[in-house]
């Protein structure tokens, strides 16, 4: 899974059609459990027109707090409600 930073995030998002972003933190045990599930989904590699239909990436909110702030990530793990924002699939707690 591609690790995004504040330097790479926006260019990566702009250059891919659909990106699933996993916002996580090193201290978040539930985030690590969720990462295992995402790794399994990513391994299935859904394909559309011979390209991945969805690109998976992750952002460590501790290393990229400005990105977390911009997308309203205020607690971890984030899940239960999905939201598409400018081509980014975000999953946030209700």
ABEGO torsion letter per residue (X at the ends): XBBBBAAAAAAAAAABABBBBBBBBAABAAAAAAAAAAAAAAAAGBBBGGBBABBBBBBBAAABAAAAAAAGBABOBBBGBBBBBGGBBBBBBX
